[in-house]
Every structure is written in C-alpha cells, then in structure tokens.
Amino acid sequence: MVAAWFAKRAAAAGLAHVSVASAGLLDLEGRPAAPEVVSLLRPLGCDLLSHRSRGVRPSDLASSDLVVAMELRHLEELHARDPQLDARTVLLRAFEHGPDPEPGAPDLDDPIGGPPAAYAAAFAQVRTCVEGLVLHLRHHG
C-alpha cells in the first residue's frame, strides 16, 4: 500500500529520480497484496494485482538513499542487518506533520487481518505521511 501510493505521488510531483521498492522483514515471499488493499487503491489509479511481496535483501539496503519503515521494530531489525543505515532510515509517520521528519514518530498500525475500516484508516495516515515525504524529497532530496 505505502510503496504503491508513494510511487504514484512521487511521479505526480515530478520526482522522476526517485525509485520506490517494497520489501518486508517477514517470510512472505511471493504473496499477493491483500484484497482489501487492491480494492482500496484501484480507484486511485494504483494497480496492485501483479504485486508480490519479497524480503529485504542486503543489496536493497546498500543501494538505498533512504529506507522508510512502518514500525520501530522494523528499523531495529534493519539496523541489526546493516549498522551503516542509521542516517538513511526513518519511520513513515515522521512525515505525518510535514516535510521535516519528526523524531519519536509512532508506528503505523498494520491493518492486515482487520476489517476494511482498518485498511481505510491506515491508508488515511499513509496519504498524509506520503505527502510530507514527497515534500521532503522535493526540498531536501
């Protein structure tokens, strides 16, 4: 959900140099996007029917200028895998109030397995945070 929406917004904002990839820390290789996410994003022009999950690879971390995570425990796991990431990682909700990342940002609640309303609520937060991230990249990236 986050990567698809961020890619769409970055392209619309003229950030052609920004490459967006989605990778996770769970062993869910090859799984499709949740049907709730597909339905939620389809009307907004994001087609996730062909999306398949994949795990984060060392090469992903080495080649990324910025790694955006959803939860603090994700950042901790990524830092354990690559201690050099510190300056290149941030929680998505750090951009919830604008383009300047705020320290101490909360986790983004994962709606997986919840009702459609949980997905809608999570996406409302994602939209707000992605707008802040896009502004950040336009002015600082």
FIKOLZA-1660 file (N, C-alpha, C; in steps of 0.1 Angstrom, whole numbers, plus 5000, padded with zeros to 4 digits):
% residues 141
   i   px   py   pz ch aa at
   1 5008 4988 5000  A  M  N
   1 5000 5000 5000  A  M CA
   1 5009 5012 5000  A  M  C
   2 5018 5013 5009  A  V  N
   2 5027 5025 5010  A  V CA
   2 5035 5027 4998  A  V  C
   3 5042 5017 4994  A  A  N
   3 5051 5019 4982  A  A CA
   3 5043 5022 4969  A  A  C
   4 5032 5016 4967  A  A  N
   4 5024 5019 4955  A  A CA
   4 5019 5034 4956  A  A  C
   5 5014 5038 4967  A  W  N
   5 5009 5052 4968  A  W CA
   5 5021 5062 4967  A  W  C
   6 5032 5059 4974  A  F  N
   6 5043 5068 4973  A  F CA
   6 5049 5069 4959  A  F  C
   7 5050 5058 4952  A  A  N
   7 5054 5058 4938  A  A CA
   7 5045 5067 4929  A  A  C
   8 5032 5066 4931  A  K  N
   8 5023 5074 4924  A  K CA
   8 5024 5089 4927  A  K  C
   9 5025 5092 4939  A  R  N
   9 5026 5106 4944  A  R CA
   9 5040 5112 4940  A  R  C
  10 5051 5104 4941  A  A  N
  10 5064 5109 4937  A  A CA
  10 5064 5112 4922  A  A  C
  11 5058 5103 4914  A  A  N
  11 5058 5106 4899  A  A CA
  11 5050 5118 4896  A  A  C
  12 5038 5120 4903  A  A  N
  12 5030 5132 4901  A  A CA
  12 5037 5145 4905  A  A  C
  13 5046 5144 4915  A  A  N
  13 5053 5155 4920  A  A CA
  13 5065 5158 4912  A  A  C
  14 5068 5151 4901  A  G  N
  14 5080 5153 4893  A  G CA
  14 5092 5148 4898  A  G  C
  15 5092 5138 4907  A  L  N
  15 5104 5132 4913  A  L CA
  15 5108 5120 4905  A  L  C
  16 5111 5122 4893  A  A  N
  16 5114 5111 4884  A  A CA
  16 5127 5103 4888  A  A  C
  17 5135 5110 4896  A  H  N
  17 5148 5104 4900  A  H CA
  17 5145 5094 4912  A  H  C
  18 5133 5094 4918  A  V  N
  18 5130 5086 4929  A  V CA
  18 5125 5072 4925  A  V  C
  19 5132 5062 4929  A  S  N
  19 5129 5048 4927  A  S CA
  19 5123 5042 4939  A  S  C
  20 5111 5036 4938  A  V  N
  20 5104 5031 4950  A  V CA
  20 5104 5016 4949  A  V  C
  21 5107 5009 4960  A  A  N
  21 5106 4995 4961  A  A CA
  21 5100 4991 4974  A  A  C
  22 5093 4980 4974  A  S  N
  22 5087 4975 4986  A  S CA
  22 5094 4962 4990  A  S  C
  23 5098 4960 5003  A  A  N
  23 5104 4948 5007  A  A CA
  23 5101 4947 5022  A  A  C
  24 5099 4935 5027  A  G  N
  24 5095 4933 5041  A  G CA
  24 5105 4924 5048  A  G  C
  25 5102 4923 5061  A  L  N
  25 5110 4915 5070  A  L CA
  25 5105 4902 5074  A  L  C
  26 5092 4899 5070  A  L  N
  26 5086 4886 5073  A  L CA
  26 5089 4877 5061  A  L  C
  27 5087 4864 5064  A  D  N
  27 5090 4854 5053  A  D CA
  27 5077 4852 5045  A  D  C
  28 5074 4862 5037  A  L  N
  28 5061 4862 5029  A  L CA
  28 5064 4863 5014  A  L  C
  29 5075 4858 5010  A  E  N
  29 5080 4859 4996  A  E CA
  29 5069 4854 4987  A  E  C
  30 5066 4862 4977  A  G  N
  30 5057 4859 4966  A  G CA
  30 5042 4860 4969  A  G  C
  31 5038 4865 4980  A  R  N
  31 5024 4867 4983  A  R CA
  31 5018 4879 4976  A  R  C
  32 5006 4878 4972  A  P  N
  32 4999 4890 4966  A  P CA
  32 4995 4900 4976  A  P  C
  33 4993 4912 4971  A  A  N
  33 4987 4923 4980  A  A CA
  33 4974 4918 4986  A  A  C
  34 4971 4922 4998  A  A  N
  34 4958 4919 5004  A  A CA
  34 4947 4924 4995  A  A  C
  35 4936 4916 4994  A  P  N
  35 4925 4921 4985  A  P CA
  35 4919 4934 4990  A  P  C
  36 4920 4937 5003  A  E  N
  36 4914 4950 5008  A  E CA
  36 4923 4961 5003  A  E  C
  37 4936 4959 5002  A  V  N
  37 4945 4970 4996  A  V CA
  37 4943 4972 4981  A  V  C
  38 4941 4961 4974  A  V  N
  38 4939 4961 4960  A  V CA
  38 4926 4969 4957  A  V  C
  39 4916 4966 4964  A  S  N
  39 4903 4973 4963  A  S CA
  39 4904 4988 4967  A  S  C
  40 4911 4991 4977  A  L  N
  40 4912 5004 4982  A  L CA
  40 4920 5013 4972  A  L  C
  41 4931 5008 4967  A  L  N
  41 4939 5016 4958  A  L CA
  41 4935 5016 4943  A  L  C
  42 4928 5007 4939  A  R  N
  42 4924 5006 4925  A  R CA
  42 4917 5019 4920  A  R  C
  43 4907 5024 4927  A  P  N
  43 4901 5036 4922  A  P CA
  43 4910 5049 4922  A  P  C
  44 4921 5048 4929  A  L  N
  44 4931 5059 4929  A  L CA
  44 4942 5057 4918  A  L  C
  45 4940 5047 4910  A  G  N
  45 4950 5045 4899  A  G CA
  45 4962 5037 4902  A  G  C
  46 4961 5029 4913  A  C  N
  46 4972 5020 4917  A  C CA
  46 4968 5006 4915  A  C  C
  47 4974 4999 4905  A  D  N
  47 4970 4985 4902  A  D CA
  47 4980 4976 4909  A  D  C
  48 4975 4969 4920  A  L  N
  48 4984 4960 4927  A  L CA
  48 4981 4946 4924  A  L  C
  49 4974 4943 4914  A  L  N
  49 4971 4929 4911  A  L CA
  49 4983 4920 4908  A  L  C
  50 4993 4926 4902  A  S  N
  50 5005 4918 4900  A  S CA
  50 5016 4919 4911  A  S  C
  51 5013 4927 4921  A  H  N
  51 5023 4929 4932  A  H CA
  51 5025 4915 4939  A  H  C
  52 5038 4912 4942  A  R  N
  52 5041 4901 4950  A  R CA
  52 5051 4905 4961  A  R  C
  53 5049 4901 4973  A  S  N
  53 5058 4905 4984  A  S CA
  53 5072 4899 4982  A  S  C
  54 5082 4905 4987  A  R  N
  54 5095 4900 4987  A  R CA
  54 5103 4905 5000  A  R  C
  55 5112 4897 5004  A  G  N
  55 5120 4901 5016  A  G CA
  55 5131 4911 5012  A  G  C
  56 5135 4919 5022  A  V  N
  56 5145 4928 5020  A  V CA
  56 5158 4921 5019  A  V  C
  57 5166 4926 5009  A  R  N
  57 5179 4920 5006  A  R CA
  57 5191 4929 5010  A  R  C
  58 5202 4924 5013  A  P  N
  58 5214 4933 5016  A  P CA
  58 5216 4943 5005  A  P  C
  59 5214 4939 4993  A  S  N
  59 5216 4949 4982  A  S CA
  59 5206 4960 4982  A  S  C
  60 5194 4957 4987  A  D  N
  60 5184 4968 4988  A  D CA
  60 5189 4979 4998  A  D  C
  61 5194 4974 5009  A  L  N
  61 5199 4983 5019  A  L CA
  61 5211 4991 5014  A  L  C
  62 5220 4984 5008  A  A  N
  62 5233 4990 5003  A  A CA
  62 5230 5001 4992  A  A  C
  63 5220 4999 4984  A  S  N
  63 5217 5008 4973  A  S CA
  63 5207 5019 4976  A  S  C
  64 5201 5019 4988  A  S  N
  64 5191 5029 4991  A  S CA
  64 5196 5041 4997  A  S  C
  65 5191 5052 4992  A  D  N
  65 5195 5065 4998  A  D CA
  65 5186 5068 5011  A  D  C
  66 5174 5062 5011  A  L  N
  66 5165 5064 5022  A  L CA
  66 5157 5051 5023  A  L  C
  67 5156 5046 5035  A  V  N
  67 5148 5034 5038  A  V CA
  67 5137 5039 5048  A  V  C
  68 5125 5037 5044  A  V  N
  68 5113 5041 5051  A  V CA
  68 5107 5029 5057  A  V  C
  69 5105 5029 5070  A  A  N
  69 5099 5017 5077  A  A CA
  69 5086 5021 5083  A  A  C
  70 5078 5011 5086  A  M  N
  70 5065 5014 5092  A  M CA
  70 5065 5013 5107  A  M  C
  71 5074 5005 5113  A  E  N
  71 5074 5004 5127  A  E CA
  71 5089 5004 5133  A  E  C
  72 5090 5009 5145  A  L  N
  72 5103 5010 5151  A  L CA
  72 5110 4996 5152  A  L  C
  73 5103 4986 5154  A  R  N
  73 5110 4973 5154  A  R CA
  73 5115 4969 5140  A  R  C
  74 5109 4974 5130  A  H  N
  74 5115 4972 5116  A  H CA
  74 5128 4979 5115  A  H  C
  75 5129 4992 5120  A  L  N
  75 5141 4999 5119  A  L CA
  75 5152 4992 5127  A  L  C
  76 5149 4987 5139  A  E  N
  76 5158 4980 5147  A  E CA
  76 5164 4967 5140  A  E  C
  77 5155 4960 5133  A  E  N
  77 5159 4948 5126  A  E CA
  77 5168 4952 5114  A  E  C
  78 5164 4963 5107  A  L  N
  78 5173 4967 5096  A  L CA
  78 5186 4972 5101  A  L  C
  79 5187 4979 5112  A  H  N
  79 5200 4983 5117  A  H CA
  79 5208 4971 5122  A  H  C
  80 5202 4961 5127  A  A  N
  80 5209 4949 5130  A  A CA
  80 5215 4942 5118  A  A  C
  81 5208 4943 5107  A  R  N
  81 5213 4937 5095  A  R CA
  81 5224 4946 5088  A  R  C
  82 5223 4959 5090  A  D  N
  82 5233 4968 5084  A  D CA
  82 5234 4980 5093  A  D  C
  83 5244 4980 5102  A  P  N
  83 5246 4991 5111  A  P CA
  83 5249 5005 5105  A  P  C
  84 5253 5005 5092  A  Q  N
  84 5256 5017 5085  A  Q CA
  84 5243 5025 5080  A  Q  C
  85 5231 5019 5083  A  L  N
  85 5219 5025 5078  A  L CA
  85 5214 5037 5086  A  L  C
  86 5219 5039 5098  A  D  N
  86 5213 5049 5107  A  D CA
  86 5209 5062 5101  A  D  C
  87 5217 5068 5093  A  A  N
  87 5214 5081 5087  A  A CA
  87 5205 5080 5076  A  A  C
  88 5202 5068 5071  A  R  N
  88 5194 5067 5059  A  R CA
  88 5180 5060 5062  A  R  C
  89 5176 5060 5075  A  T  N
  89 5163 5053 5078  A  T CA
  89 5154 5063 5085  A  T  C
  90 5141 5061 5084  A  V  N
  90 5132 5069 5090  A  V CA
  90 5118 5061 5091  A  V  C
  91 5110 5065 5101  A  L  N
  91 5097 5059 5101  A  L CA
  91 5088 5068 5093  A  L  C
  92 5079 5062 5086  A  L  N
  92 5069 5069 5077  A  L CA
  92 5062 5080 5084  A  L  C
  93 5058 5077 5096  A  R  N
  93 5050 5087 5104  A  R CA
  93 5058 5099 5109  A  R  C
  94 5071 5098 5106  A  A  N
  94 5079 5110 5109  A  A CA
  94 5075 5122 5100  A  A  C
  95 5068 5119 5089  A  F  N
  95 5064 5129 5080  A  F CA
  95 5049 5132 5081  A  F  C
  96 5043 5128 5092  A  E  N
  96 5029 5130 5093  A  E CA
  96 5025 5145 5095  A  E  C
  97 5034 5153 5099  A  H  N
  97 5030 5167 5101  A  H CA
  97 5038 5176 5092  A  H  C
  98 5044 5171 5082  A  G  N
  98 5050 5179 5072  A  G CA
  98 5064 5173 5067  A  G  C
  99 5071 5181 5060  A  P  N
  99 5083 5176 5053  A  P CA
  99 5095 5175 5062  A  P  C
 100 5095 5180 5074  A  D  N
 100 5107 5179 5082  A  D CA
 100 5104 5167 5092  A  D  C
 101 5112 5156 5090  A  P  N
 101 5109 5144 5098  A  P CA
 101 5110 5147 5113  A  P  C
 102 5100 5143 5120  A  E  N
 102 5100 5145 5135  A  E CA
 102 5105 5133 5142  A  E  C
 103 5114 5135 5152  A  P  N
 103 5119 5124 5160  A  P CA
 103 5108 5118 5168  A  P  C
 104 5109 5105 5172  A  G  N
 104 5100 5099 5181  A  G CA
 104 5087 5096 5174  A  G  C
 105 5086 5094 5161  A  A  N
 105 5074 5091 5154  A  A CA
 105 5068 5078 5158  A  A  C
 106 5055 5077 5159  A  P  N
 106 5049 5064 5163  A  P CA
 106 5049 5054 5151  A  P  C
 107 5046 5042 5154  A  D  N
 107 5044 5032 5144  A  D CA
 107 5032 5034 5136  A  D  C
 108 5032 5029 5124  A  L  N
 108 5020 5028 5116  A  L CA
 108 5013 5015 5118  A  L  C
 109 5001 5015 5123  A  D  N
 109 4994 5002 5127  A  D CA
 109 4992 4994 5114  A  D  C
 110 4995 4982 5115  A  D  N
 110 4993 4973 5103  A  D CA
 110 4979 4968 5103  A  D  C
 111 4971 4970 5092  A  P  N
 111 4957 4966 5092  A  P CA
 111 4955 4952 5088  A  P  C
 112 4966 4945 5084  A  I  N
 112 4964 4931 5079  A  I CA
 112 4956 4922 5088  A  I  C
 113 4946 4916 5083  A  G  N
 113 4937 4908 5090  A  G CA
 113 4925 4915 5097  A  G  C
 114 4925 4928 5096  A  G  N
 114 4915 4936 5102  A  G CA
 114 4903 4938 5092  A  G  C
 115 4893 4945 5097  A  P  N
 115 4882 4949 5088  A  P CA
 115 4886 4959 5078  A  P  C
 116 4877 4961 5067  A  P  N
 116 4880 4971 5057  A  P CA
 116 4883 4985 5063  A  P  C
 117 4876 4988 5074  A  A  N
 117 4877 5002 5081  A  A CA
 117 4892 5003 5086  A  A  C
 118 4898 4993 5090  A  A  N
 118 4912 4994 5095  A  A CA
 118 4921 4997 5083  A  A  C
 119 4919 4992 5072  A  Y  N
 119 4927 4995 5060  A  Y CA
 119 4925 5009 5056  A  Y  C
 120 4912 5014 5056  A  A  N
 120 4909 5028 5052  A  A CA
 120 4916 5037 5062  A  A  C
 121 4916 5034 5075  A  A  N
 121 4922 5043 5085  A  A CA
 121 4937 5043 5083  A  A  C
 122 4943 5032 5080  A  A  N
 122 4957 5031 5078  A  A CA
 122 4961 5039 5066  A  A  C
 123 4953 5038 5055  A  F  N
 123 4956 5045 5043  A  F CA
 123 4954 5060 5045  A  F  C
 124 4945 5064 5053  A  A  N
 124 4944 5079 5056  A  A CA
 124 4957 5084 5062  A  A  C
 125 4963 5076 5071  A  Q  N
 125 4976 5081 5077  A  Q CA
 125 4987 5080 5066  A  Q  C
 126 4987 5069 5058  A  V  N
 126 4997 5068 5048  A  V CA
 126 4996 5080 5038  A  V  C
 127 4984 5084 5034  A  R  N
 127 4983 5095 5025  A  R CA
 127 4989 5108 5031  A  R  C
 128 4986 5111 5043  A  T  N
 128 4992 5123 5050  A  T CA
 128 5007 5122 5050  A  T  C
 129 5012 5110 5055  A  C  N
 129 5026 5109 5056  A  C CA
 129 5034 5109 5043  A  C  C
 130 5028 5103 5033  A  V  N
 130 5034 5103 5020  A  V CA
 130 5035 5117 5014  A  V  C
 131 5025 5125 5016  A  E  N
 131 5026 5139 5012  A  E CA
 131 5037 5147 5018  A  E  C
 132 5039 5144 5032  A  G  N
 132 5051 5150 5038  A  G CA
 132 5064 5145 5033  A  G  C
 133 5065 5132 5030  A  L  N
 133 5077 5127 5025  A  L CA
 133 5080 5132 5011  A  L  C
 134 5070 5133 5003  A  V  N
 134 5072 5139 4989  A  V CA
 134 5077 5153 4990  A  V  C
 135 5071 5161 4999  A  L  N
 135 5076 5175 5001  A  L CA
 135 5090 5175 5006  A  L  C
 136 5093 5166 5015  A  H  N
 136 5107 5165 5020  A  H CA
 136 5117 5162 5008  A  H  C
 137 5113 5153 5000  A  L  N
 137 5122 5149 4989  A  L CA
 137 5123 5160 4979  A  L  C
 138 5112 5168 4977  A  R  N
 138 5113 5179 4967  A  R CA
 138 5122 5190 4972  A  R  C
 139 5123 5192 4985  A  H  N
 139 5131 5203 4991  A  H CA
 139 5144 5199 4996  A  H  C
 140 5146 5186 4999  A  H  N
 140 5159 5181 5005  A  H CA
 140 5165 5170 4998  A  H  C
 141 5158 5164 4988  A  G  N
 141 5164 5152 4981  A  G CA
 141 5166 5155 4967  A  G  C
% end
